[in-house]
């Protein structure tokens, strides 16, 4: 019988109905990365450290502010922009 008022008595994995999708070999992405030339790999690794292009963070901030504003309007909440 389920204990509805507190924690579970036993730690168990619940049965699920979600099938596993197509499985890929472990490291498949790494193999493709390793197949690149040293120059290409170095360029990719350097680009990860460069961050966003100039102005992109401001663009993202404006986008998320607009989404929040639209969501607040749909929910019937007042916003500072009104």
C-alpha positions, 0 to 999 in steps of 0.5 A: 500500500502506498504511503501518501502522507510521507516518504516512500518506505523503499527506494524503487524504480517505478515502471515507465512507459517511455521507450528508449529512442535510437541508441548510439555507440558510446563516443560516436561524437568523440570519434567524429571530433577526433577525425577532424584535423588538428587545426579544425579541432583547435579552432573549435576549442578556441571558439568555446572560450571566446564567448558570444559575439559583441551585442549578442548578450544584449539581444538575448536579454531583450528577447527574454524580457519581451518573452516575460512581458508577453507571458505576463500580458497573457496571464493578465498581469500588469507590466512596467512597460505599460 
